[in-house]
Structures are given as structure tokens and as C-alpha cells.
Amino acid sequence: MKQINQPFEILSGGYQIIFQNGQWTQVFGSAEKKEAFSKEDRREHRSEARGRELELERADPDEIKSLST
């Protein structure tokens, strides 16, 4: 859409979630977006899960295969 001029540029109505110094944080394209974002109900939003310490375990390929037959 040719609205940005450089990689990782954030437009005034946008934001990016970044991992920096061992923490997830947001960078906003404008003060208005930052304020609007702070008023949103972000519970259960996928980006909020990134900040939690989650213990993931590898899937068992044999178990997956048995489910598909």
C-alpha cells in the first residue's frame, strides 16, 4: 500500500509487540494509539499470552499419528 518508507516503521494508528531485554513490550506509532490501547480489554488476547511464562511440551508424533487413523 506504499504507506511506509522503511522496514519496521510504525504508522500513527499502529503498534508492534517486541521482545527486548528479555521482556515483551509494545511500541506505538502515536500517543493516541497508546492511550486507546491502554483502554482496551486485552484479557485472553494472544499477545498477552506471550508475556506469561508458559511451559510447553513437545507433541508425541506417534500419538498424533494414532489420532488421525
Beta strands, then each sheet from edge to edge (+ up, - down):
strand 1: 15-20
strand 2: 23-28
sheet 1: 1+ 2-
end
